[in-house]
Amino acid sequence: MRSGIIRKTTSYIMGVPMNDMDINTPQMIYDRINSSDEFELKNISFDDKNICPMVTVGYRDMEFLVDLKIEPVSAITPDFIFCHPIPNEALKKLKQAQIGITTSLTFNDDNLASHHFQLKLLNCILPDAAAIVDFNVRRIFSPVWLRETARSSAAPGPSYIYSVNVAPDRENEGKAWVFTQGLNRCGFVELEVINADEKNTDFYATVLSIACGKAVTERKFPDEMEKFDIAGFDEERTLSVTWRYWKGEMSVYPEGVLGAGRRRPESRNMPNGVLFIWPVDGISRKPVRACELEPFSLENAVIEYTAEESRRMETLASETIPKLISGLAVPGAKAIVKIRTEAVKDGNVNYEYIWAEVDGIDNENVYCTAVHDTMFSGELKTSEKFQTSVKNISDWIINLKGTRIAPDNAFLIG
């Protein structure tokens, strides 16, 4: 049996400057780090293997060894995906860019904090970025998002550390390959679904995303064929997954399937596992290869978050309340909020949460209609109207002109 915990791979994130002269010399970069209140430049050396400067940077109670490499942007290939809209001038510069500065480091035990540090450092050393390129997930991010993320006291959510990708199989109509990227840098096995029915890729992608988020926030990953509960439906049924090492799965698939045999890219011959899922019929005891499983509804799946992740989400939601208020001022905008309420049980005060539609909001209060009953206290019922302090908002989602915006991408609200 193989372990799901592996040696962490390097995290590579590049910043592409609006002005190449901003990264003309290493000394300019050192000076920016030295002038920052957040970082302590402890040492400057040289990485002989990668032929680039290497710095030791202190951040809070952590310390990171970072390679700083000014290099061509030729590694940004057409398959990279834009995660955010890029301002027109920045997009124009990105298309013409010749060089960027790549920060490379190994995450410590706190993957989210390590990722946040890497982004904050890039924002520090690159005062005017055109775009941010994350090579581990093959994604391109907005410079506006970078600035907002660097200012925040909360790390970006786990979905920014990994990506879930769907590649249609052009040689086998109706089939697709669904796979993750970014988990290896967190010290976990990547997951994949080979020979998936293309019509079911949303189901596979959702399961993979829940599993990845659970692994990153809880800092744990199952061993090969070990059960990993990632969500619950009721007291008796859970959404559970596991994996099997990819090499042991290759004989299962027909010749010519994307992701297997001759059509498996060498870059995917890393620690990868084929996804297995337990059926939720209440009868099956063994996991089923995901591509062979009949998809089921995930609408009522409940994901439990660690206290640490709940605090991160609440901090980010609180910081971005002004954005929510601005967004709701746009005609036609609709939002729901997750409200923290107190539930008293057996004399103990606990928090519980309820989602509610926003009827109105100001700088102090939010006026809501409950979407569901409170589970424990019974204090609020579905469709009941209530008001509470904006300080009790622990998460929010707004639909703004057809775009779904949450605290993690609140910068999209002007």
DAGILIN-V473368 format. One record per pair of residues at least 12 apart in sequence whose C-alpha atoms are under 6 Angstrom apart, sorted by the first residue. I is the first residue (numbers start at 1). GAP is how many residues later the second one is. Records with the same first field share a line. If there is no record, write none. Layout:
I = GAP, GAP
//
This chain:
1 = 223
2 = 222
3 = 220
4 = 184, 185, 217, 218, 219
5 = 182, 183
6 = 181, 182
7 = 180
8 = 176, 177, 178, 179
9 = 175, 176
10 = 95, 96, 175
11 = 93, 94, 174
12 = 91, 92, 123
13 = 89, 90, 120, 121
14 = 87, 88, 118, 119
15 = 85, 86, 117
16 = 84, 113, 114, 115
17 = 112, 113
18 = 110, 111, 112
29 = 96
32 = 93
39 = 19, 20
40 = 17, 18
41 = 16
42 = 14, 15
43 = 12, 13
52 = 17
53 = 15
54 = 12, 13, 14
66 = 38, 39
67 = 36, 37
68 = 34, 35
69 = 32, 33
70 = 30, 31
71 = 28, 29
72 = 26, 27
73 = 25, 26
80 = 58, 59
81 = 58
82 = 57, 58
83 = 57, 58
84 = 57, 58
86 = 56
90 = 40
116 = 39
120 = 30
129 = 14
130 = 13
131 = 12
136 = 46
137 = 26, 44, 45
154 = 158, 162
158 = 55
161 = 21
162 = 19, 20, 21
163 = 17, 18
164 = 15, 16
165 = 13, 14
166 = 12
169 = 89
174 = 23, 24
175 = 20, 21, 22, 23
176 = 19, 20, 22
177 = 16, 17, 18
178 = 14, 15
179 = 12, 13
189 = 82, 83
190 = 82
191 = 81, 82, 83, 84
192 = 82, 83
193 = 81, 82
196 = 95
211 = 19
224 = 19, 20
225 = 17, 18
226 = 16
227 = 14, 15
228 = 12, 13
231 = 70, 71, 72
232 = 69, 70
233 = 68
240 = 38
241 = 35, 36
242 = 34
243 = 30, 31, 32, 33
244 = 29, 30
245 = 28
246 = 26, 27, 28
275 = 15
276 = 12, 13, 14
277 = 13
314 = 80
317 = 77, 78, 90
333 = 66, 67
334 = 64, 65
335 = 23, 62, 63
336 = 20, 21, 22, 60, 61
337 = 18, 19, 58, 59
338 = 16, 17, 55, 56, 57, 58
339 = 14, 15, 53, 54, 55
340 = 12, 13, 52
341 = 12
343 = 34
355 = 16
356 = 12, 13, 14, 15
357 = 12
364 = 25, 26
365 = 23, 24, 25
366 = 21, 22, 24
367 = 20
368 = 17, 18, 19
369 = 14, 15, 16
370 = 12, 13, 14
//
